[in-house]
């Protein structure tokens, strides 16, 4: 069994954390990941406190540790979301993409560890200065929102050299080879979203899961136009990587014009990372976690 800080801290059998994908990583998926030996995290987008409480209760039903992930710029002005998340007593609270530093103390007072996603080495240093317990080095390959400047491997190396807290790697990790690679580099585990996008326990639709299975590694785009077109005020430094659609293809690179014209997008968005080409079928979360466990044999090759 692979043993890292992550597995020891949360009593895991596989050093994998379910990324808190809003609209996909609900309580059922989080419970399935935790029950299989990883750490399931419930992803919260723009939801009400009652939703947070209900999904946390579902995740808790596994009897295993779980986490909750909030979007910092949303919960910073809607403190009731943060209060509901802390009241749910997860083992881990993710606060990413916005001002989170002033909320770290409240989580710590409740005995909850705090993690944030960093897209640059400076992001990681600021996180440690804010008292964050774990840093996710999230590269530009990753699906969903985040910075787009630095790829996972160079970012991971820089963050590992820069901070003295446990570091998880995110972006482009969809199976045992990717997990083995980041563990060999010194990460405590992987923060994984795309690999779980086709899981039957997810909150996303069958159509979205089918689109993920059908996509190749070149079928994603990193852009801000999908949020502009939906009227969602994400901070400009955080674009998002998703499956290409007609709206993104039409407007990418024409952001100012899109804002001026006020064109709205009615197309569905499937957030996914570059590792989407490795997802070939719908599976259970337990099957995905079990596949990641095969990283142990790859890592042991370094001991030979």
C-alpha positions in Angstrom: 0.0 0.0 0.0 1.3 3.5 -0.9 1.8 5.5 2.3 2.1 9.3 2.2 1.1 12.2 4.4 -2.3 12.2 2.7 -3.0 8.5 3.4 -1.8 8.7 6.9 -3.8 11.9 7.8 -7.1 10.7 6.4 -6.6 6.9 6.7 -6.8 6.3 2.9 -5.6 3.3 1.0 -5.0 5.3 -2.2 -3.5 8.9 -2.2 -6.2 10.4 -4.4 -8.6 13.3 -3.6 -11.7 13.9 -5.6 -11.6 17.4 -6.9 -14.6 19.5 -5.7 -16.3 19.8 -9.1 -19.5 21.8 -8.6 -22.4 20.1 -10.4 -20.6 16.7 -10.5 -19.0 15.9 -7.1 -22.1 15.7 -5.0 -22.4 13.7 -1.8 -23.0 10.4 -3.6 -19.8 10.6 -5.6 -17.8 11.8 -2.6 -19.1 8.9 -0.5 -18.3 6.5 -3.3 -14.7 7.8 -3.5 -14.2 7.8 0.2 -15.7 4.3 0.5 -13.3 3.0 -2.1 -10.2 4.3 -0.2 -9.7 7.8 -1.6 -10.9 11.1 -0.1 -14.2 12.3 -1.5 -14.9 16.0 -1.6 -18.3 17.6 -2.2 -18.1 20.5 -4.7 -20.2 23.6 -4.0 -20.8 26.2 -6.6 -23.5 28.9 -6.0 -25.7 26.7 -3.8 -27.7 27.4 -0.7 -26.6 26.3 2.8 -29.3 23.6 2.9 -27.8 22.0 -0.1 -24.4 22.0 1.5 -25.8 20.3 4.6 -27.7 17.7 2.7 -24.8 16.8 0.4 -22.5 16.6 3.4 -24.9 14.2 5.1 -24.8 12.0 2.0 -21.0 12.0 1.9 -20.8 11.2 5.6 -22.9 8.1 5.1 -19.8 6.3 3.8 -18.5 6.3 7.4 -15.2 7.6 6.0 -13.6 11.1 6.0 -14.8 13.5 3.4 -14.2 17.1 2.4 -16.2 20.1 1.2 -14.9 22.5 -1.5 -16.1 26.2 -1.8 -15.3 28.8 -4.4 -13.7 31.5 -2.3 -15.0 34.6 -4.2 -18.5 33.3 -3.9 -18.4 32.2 -0.2 -16.5 35.4 0.8 -19.6 37.5 0.3 -22.0 34.7 1.2 -20.7 33.8 4.6 -23.7 31.5 5.3 -22.1 29.1 2.8 -18.9 29.0 4.8 -20.8 28.6 8.1 -22.8 25.7 6.7 -19.6 24.0 5.4 -17.9 24.3 8.7 -21.0 23.1 10.6 -20.9 20.0 8.5 -17.5 19.1 10.1 -15.7 17.8 7.1 -12.2 16.5 7.6 -10.9 18.9 4.9 -12.2 22.3 3.6 -11.1 23.6 0.2 -11.2 27.3 -0.3 -9.9 28.3 -3.7 -10.1 31.1 -6.3 -10.5 34.3 -4.4 -9.9 35.8 -0.9 -9.9 33.0 1.6 -7.2 34.0 4.1 -9.5 35.5 6.7 -11.6 32.3 6.8 -8.8 29.9 7.6 -8.9 30.6 11.3 -12.6 29.7 11.6 -12.0 26.3 10.0 -9.0 25.6 12.2 -11.1 26.6 15.3 -13.5 23.8 14.3 -10.6 21.3 13.8 -10.8 21.3 10.0 -7.8 21.3 7.8 -7.7 23.8 5.0 -6.5 23.3 1.4 -6.3 25.7 -1.5 -5.4 25.4 -5.2 -2.4 27.3 -6.4 -1.7 28.1 -10.0 1.7 29.7 -9.4 4.5 29.4 -6.9 3.6 32.8 -5.5 0.0 31.5 -5.0 1.5 28.7 -3.0 3.7 30.9 -0.8 0.7 33.2 0.0 -1.3 30.1 1.0 1.3 29.0 3.5 1.5 32.6 4.8 -2.3 32.5 5.3 -2.0 29.3 7.4 -3.3 26.8 4.9 -2.4 23.2 5.8 -2.2 21.7 2.3 -1.5 23.2 -1.1 -2.7 21.9 -4.4 -0.3 22.6 -7.3 -2.9 22.9 -10.0 -1.5 23.0 -13.5 -3.1 24.5 -16.6 -4.0 21.0 -17.9 -6.7 20.7 -15.3 -10.4 20.9 -16.0 -12.7 23.6 -14.6 -11.5 26.9 -13.2 -8.1 28.0 -12.3 -5.0 29.8 -13.7 -3.8 28.9 -17.1 -0.2 30.1 -17.0 1.8 27.1 -15.8 1.6 23.3 -16.6 1.4 20.8 -13.8 5.0 19.4 -13.9 6.9 22.6 -13.7 4.5 24.1 -11.2 4.7 21.0 -9.0 8.5 21.2 -8.9 8.5 24.8 -8.1 5.8 24.5 -5.3 7.6 21.6 -3.7 10.8 23.6 -3.5 9.0 26.7 -2.2 6.7 25.5 0.6 7.1 23.2 3.6 3.5 21.9 3.8 2.1 18.8 2.1 1.6 19.4 -1.6 -1.0 17.6 -3.9 -0.7 17.7 -7.7 -3.6 18.5 -10.0 -4.0 18.7 -13.8 -3.6 15.9 -16.3 -3.6 13.0 -13.7 -6.2 10.4 -14.8 -4.7 7.0 -13.9 -1.9 5.2 -12.2 0.9 6.4 -14.4 0.1 10.0 -13.6 -0.3 9.3 -9.9 3.1 7.5 -9.9 4.7 10.4 -11.6 3.7 13.0 -9.1 4.4 10.8 -6.2 7.9 10.2 -7.5 8.4 13.9 -7.7 7.5 14.3 -4.1 3.7 15.1 -4.0 1.7 13.6 -1.2 -1.0 12.6 -3.6 -3.2 13.7 -6.5 -6.2 16.0 -6.7 -8.3 14.4 -9.4 -11.4 15.6 -11.3 -11.5 14.6 -14.9 -11.0 10.9 -14.2 -14.2 10.9 -12.2 -16.3 12.8 -14.7 -17.8 9.6 -16.2 -18.6 8.0 -12.9 -22.2 6.8 -12.6 -22.4 8.4 -9.1 -21.8 11.9 -10.4 -24.5 14.6 -10.5 -23.7 15.4 -14.1 -26.1 14.2 -16.8 -25.8 11.0 -18.9 -25.3 13.2 -21.9 -22.3 15.0 -20.2 -20.8 11.7 -19.3 -21.1 10.5 -22.9 -19.5 13.6 -24.1 -16.5 13.0 -21.8 -16.1 9.4 -23.0 -16.2 10.5 -26.6 -13.7 13.4 -26.2 -10.0 13.2 -27.1 -7.1 15.0 -25.5 -7.2 17.9 -27.9 -11.0 18.5 -27.4 -10.7 21.0 -24.6 -10.3 24.8 -24.5 -9.1 27.1 -21.8 -11.1 30.3 -21.9 -13.1 32.9 -20.1 -15.9 33.3 -22.6 -18.0 30.4 -21.2 -18.4 32.3 -18.0 -18.9 35.7 -19.7 -21.6 34.2 -21.9 -23.4 32.8 -18.9 -23.1 36.0 -16.9 -21.1 34.5 -14.1 -18.6 37.0 -12.7 -15.5 34.9 -12.2 -12.4 37.0 -11.5 -10.6 37.6 -14.8 -7.4 35.7 -13.8 -9.4 32.4 -13.5 -10.4 31.0 -16.8 -11.8 27.5 -17.2 -11.0 24.4 -19.2 -13.9 22.7 -20.8 -14.9 20.6 -23.8 -15.0 22.7 -26.9 -18.4 23.9 -28.0 -19.7 26.2 -30.7 -20.0 29.2 -28.4 -16.4 28.9 -27.1 -15.1 28.4 -30.7 -16.9 31.5 -31.9 -16.0 33.9 -29.1 -12.6 32.8 -27.7 -10.2 35.7 -28.2 -13.1 38.1 -28.7 -13.8 38.6 -25.0 -14.2 42.4 -25.1 -16.6 42.2 -28.0 -18.6 39.5 -26.2 -18.9 41.8 -23.2 -20.0 44.8 -25.3 -22.6 42.8 -27.3 -23.9 41.0 -24.2 -24.4 37.7 -26.1 -25.6 35.0 -23.9 -24.7 31.3 -24.2 -27.4 28.7 -23.9 -25.1 25.8 -24.6 -24.2 23.4 -21.8 -20.7 23.5 -20.5 -18.8 20.3 -19.7 -15.7 21.3 -17.7 -12.9 18.8 -18.3 -9.1 18.7 -18.4 -6.7 17.5 -21.0 -6.6 14.1 -19.5 -10.2 13.6 -20.8 -8.8 11.5 -23.7 -7.9 8.8 -21.2 -11.5 8.4 -20.1 -13.0 5.6 -22.3 -16.1 4.4 -20.5 -18.6 5.1 -17.7 -17.5 3.4 -14.5 -18.1 3.4 -10.8 -16.0 5.6 -8.6 -14.7 2.4 -6.9 -13.3 1.2 -10.2 -11.5 4.5 -10.8 -10.0 4.5 -7.4 -8.9 0.8 -7.8 -7.2 1.7 -11.0 -5.2 4.5 -9.3 -4.1 1.9 -6.7 -2.0 0.3 -9.5 0.4 3.2 -9.1 2.0 1.3 -6.3 3.6 -1.2 -8.6 5.0 1.6 -10.8 6.4 3.5 -7.8 8.0 0.4 -6.4 10.1 0.2 -9.6 12.1 3.1 -8.3 13.1 1.0 -5.3 14.5 -1.8 -7.4 
